[in-house]
Amino acid sequence: MIMGLVAPLKQGDQVPVSLTFEKAATISVSFEVQGMGAQAPGPLNHTATAAPPVKP
């Protein structure tokens, strides 16, 4: 759920989002708004962008 929107989202908009995790750091990402019925993006190589493990 996206909270705190001040205007409707339009196709092509870039939406900056902060993800806050209970036992890890907050990270900032950006999402591109797609049109209704748009195909999902293809698979990503998550190993290149993975965060370092959190120490217990």
Secondary structure, DSSP 4 states (H G I P E B T S, - for coil): -----SS---TT-EEEEEE--TTS--EEEEEEPPPTTPPPP----GGGTPPPPPP-
